[in-house]
Structures are given as structure tokens and as C-alpha cells.
Amino acid sequence: MHPNFRIINAFYYGQYLIQLSFWVIQPFIILREGLDDSDKFGNSLFTLCSYVRIVGIFYAFCALPALVIERSFATYLLESYEKKPNLCIGTFIVMFQWATAASVGIHFNRASNTVEHTAGAIIANSLAVILNKFNEKLNSKYYYAMDRASYSLSERFQITENIKTAKTFNNIVFSIGFFNTIVNVCLILDNYDIPVTYKNIASVCCDYAILLYGIIVPIVYYIQTESWQKRVAVMMKGCCKPKVVPLKDTFGHDMTSHGACEETTRYFEMLATQWK
């Protein structure tokens, strides 16, 4: 997996943990301060939590477009992308994500009508799906031209990696699209004059959809990504590795106090003595 791909994923999951922390803090603020719906946004800490959470939500909406754009660079810079880290690309994408999420999120919290914000998120993700399909077809074209074209080994690897990632996105996009739809519908409902009960239900559904979004999408990603499975398997083996207890004599003294080299030398010296 390319470093840029890992950078984008790391920031995505990192912001989710921050967003989740503020989601947990908000109910405690309401209970401690005795806030109700009319005055809760008058509390500065509660308002800060709301801003952080909505910025995090729009950052999550940018996740799929960001990953697809990174794969587009991998397709365009086919000759050199695997050879060079190109960390400036990953850094630029993450910074652009944060700038977009912050500007849209802050405006969302202050706007009287937020339909255009959620519609923009839906359009951005739809365009990302289309671009991913285009990348998959383009890389498949490169792949079938391998026998006729003089691709280097790194280019062949990058083509294969791009195709695998595109196919993975095709499977992941359904889970992302499902939760994006729920969250966006809940956010849109808040703009209409409906009973407070329905608005509260939509708010609860939105909160738990975001919670499940951050849990289920990585699980789907893990199932679809072989490199993740191998890495987790290695980590689990390392955690479950039995502890080696040093050999001790009757009196509890360490019988292997020497280094491995000294122990080997001593063993062969004893063996040579027995052979004489």
C-alpha cells in the first residue's frame, strides 16, 4: 500500500476518534449544565463540540473522493509513482480535505438552510464513484496492453495495484454510500418544518449512523484488503506469542546468563570433551 494511501486513511480514522470523543462529551455537558434545546447552543463548550463533529462528518464525506483522487495520481504518474514516495500529493490531499471540511462545516452550523451542503457531499461522492470506474477501466486497458507494451516492473506492479484498489472501492462504496445516505437524509430533514419528535429521531439515527459508519467501513475494508489481513495476522501473532522463560537451576539461578554465542561455544566444548 502506497504511503499516500496510508496517510489519507490515517487522518480519516484519527479524526473519527476525535469526533467520537466529542460525541461522548456532549451528553455530559447537557446533563451537567442542565441544558435544553433552546439554550444548549448558548454554551460555548457544547457549541465547540458541535463544530468539531460537523467538520469531522464532512471530512468523512470527503474520504472516498480523496482516496479516488490519490489513485488517479497513481494512474497518471504510472512510471514514477511506485518508485518515489510523492508524499507531497498525500499531504496536499489531506490539507485540501481539512480546508473543505472546515469551511463547509463552519458554514453548515451557521446557515439557516443546509440542503446545499448535503447535496454537495452527495454529488462529490457520486463523482468519486464515476472517477473510480474510469480509473479501473483505464488501468485494465493498460493491463491488457502489457504483452504489447514495454512496461517496467514497477509500472506493472502499479497497474495491478490500481486495479485491485479500484475493485476494492467498488465493494466498499456500497457501505459508504449506505451510511452517507442515512446521515445526509437526517441532516436534510432538519431543514423542514416537521414535528420535534421526528427531528429528534432523525438526530439519533444520524448519531448512530456516524458511529456505525466508523466501525463497519474499516471492517469491510479489512475483509476486502489482503494486505490489511496479513498485517493484522502478524500483529495478532506478535501479541499472542508465548513468553520465553529462562532456564533456571534448582537454586533459581539463571542457567542461560551468557549470550547466544557463548552458549553455543560452551555447548560444543562440552560435546568435544565427551567425544574424547
N, C-alpha and C positions, 0 to 999 in steps of 0.2 A: 504494500500500500504506500502510495507516494506521500512524502512529508506534508505537502499542502493539503491533501485529503485528510490527514490526521489532525492538522491544525484546525481546520474548519469543524471537524467532529468534536475536538476537544473543547472548543469555545461553545459549541452548541450544548453539550452536556454540562459544561461548567455553569453556563447561565441558567440552565434548568434547575440546578441545585440551589442557586441563589434565589431564583424565582419561587421555588418551593419553600424555602426558608421564610420569605416574606409572606407567603400564603398562610403559613402556620402562625406567624406573628400577628396578623390582622385580627383574628378572633379574640386573642388575648387582650389586644388594645381595646376592642369593643367592650369586653367584659370588665376590664379594669377601670376604664373611664366611664362606663355606663352610657355608651353612645347609642343613638338610634339613627335611622336612615336620614333624618333631617339635618343632623349636626355632625355626623361621622367624618364628613369631608372638611369640617372646620378644624379637626385635629391634624396637626402638621405631620406627625409620625404616620398616622393612617394614610394620609394623602401621599406621603413619600413611598409607602409600601405599594399603593395603587399605581403610582408612576413606574416603579421598578417592575411590577408584574406585567403591566400592559406593554412596556418596552420589551420585556422578555417574551411575551406572546408574539409580538410582531417579529422579533428576532427568530423565533421558531418558524414563523411563516416564511422567513427568508432562507431557511435551511436547505430545502430542496433546490430552489434556484441557484443558491451559492455552490452546492455540490455539482450541479449540472454545468455551471459556468466553468468550474475548475476542470471538469472532464472535457469541456470544449477547448480549453487551453491545451490539455494533454493531446487532443486530436490535432489541433492546429500546429503545435510545436512538436510534432511527432519525432523529428530527427534528434532533438536535443533534450526533450523533457525528462526522459528517464536518466540521462547522463548527469544533468545538473539539478540541484535541489530546487532552484527557482522559487525560493521562499518569499520573494517579493510579491509573487502572484497570490499566494495564500494569505499573506499579510494584508494586501490590498483588498481582497475579497472580504476578509473578516472586518476590516475597518469600514468598508462600504456597507456591510451588513449592520454594524453598530450605528453608523450615521443614519441609515434609512430607518432602522427600528426606533432609534431615539427621536428623530424628527416626527415620524408618523405617530409614535406612541404618545409623545407630549401633546401633539395637536389633537389626537383622539380624545384625550382626557379633558381637553378644553372646548372641544367642538360640541355644538348643540345637535348636530346630525352626523352620525358616524358610518352611514351606509357606504360612502365612497371609500373609506379606509378599508373596510372588509371586502368590498368589491375589488379594490386594488390588489389585496392579498390573493383573492381567488384567481384573478387574471394572471398575476405573476407566477403562481404555481401551475396554472394551465399552460402558460408559455414554456415553463420549465419542462413539463411532460413532453410537449411537442419538440423542444430542442433536444431532449434526451433520445427521442425516437430518431431524430435526424442524425445525431452522433452515432447511434447504434448502426444505422443503415450505411453511413459513410465509412465507419470502421470495418463493417462487414465487407464492403466493397474493396477496401484496402487488403483485407484478409484473403479474399478470393483471388486477388491480384499478386499474391506473394510469389507464386510459381513463375510469373512472368516478369515481376519487378525485382530489382536488386536491393531489397531492404536489408539493413544491417540487423544484427541480433537484437540490439536494444530497441529498434523500431518494431521488430516482430513481437517482442515482449510487450511493448506499449500498446500495439494494436489489440493483442489478446486481452490485456488488462482493461482496455477501454470497452471492449465488447462484454466482458464479464461484469464490469461495473454497470453498464447500461442495462443489462438483463436483470441485475440485482435491483436497480432502481425501478424497473417495470413491476417487480413484485412488491417492493416497499411502498411504492406510490399509492397503492390501494389503502394501506393502513394509514399513511399520512393524509391522504385525501379524505378518508372517513372522519378522522378526528378534526381536520381542518374545517370540514363541512359543519360538524356539530358546533364547534367553537364560533364559527362565523355566523351561523344561524342564530345562536344565542345572543351574540353581540348585536346583530341586526334587529332582533325583537325588542331590544331596549330602546329603540328609536320610535316605537309605535305606542299609541295610547291604548294599552291593554291593562287588565286588572293587575294589581300589585302581586297577587298570588302567582300569576303566570310569569311575571318578571322575576320573582324570587326563585321559581322552579327553573327558569332559564339560567339564572345566575349559578344555581347549584350544579346544574348539568354542565355548564361551562367550566366551572372549577374542577369537577371530577373528570371531565373530558381532557383537560390540560394535564391533570395528574396521571391519567392512564396513557395519555399521549407520550409522556416522558418515560414511561415504563415499558409499554408494549412495543413502540417503534424500535428501541435498541434490541429487544428480544427477537423481533422479526429480522432485524439487520444481522444479528448473530446467527440465526438459522440460515440465512441466505449467503453469508460470507465465510468462506472456508478458512481464510487467514485468521479471522477472529476466533473461530472454533479451535484452531491449533494453538493460538496464543493463550486462550483461557485454559485449555487442557494442560499446557506446560505450567501455567501458574498454579493450577489445582494440584498437579503432581508435586510441585515445589512445596506447597502448603501441607500436603499430606505425607511428605517424605518422613519416614521413621527416624527418630533421633538416634544417633550413634553414641552408645555409652562406652567409654574407655574401659579396657580390661583391667581389673584390679586383683591383687593377690589377697591372701587370707587376712592380712592386716589392713586392707583398704588402700594400699599404696598403688599408684598408677603404674602398671606394667608396661605402658607404651609412652613413657615420658620422652623418649627420643623421637627424633624426626623420622620420616619415612625412609630416607636414605640410610640413616644409622641403623634402623631396624632391619632393613634388607641386608646390609653388610653383616650385622650380627647374626642374622639367620644363616647366611651362607658360611660364615666362620664356624658356627656350631655344626652345620651339616658336613663341612670338610673335616672337622675333628672326629665325627662319628665314622667317616669313611676310612680314616687312617687305621 
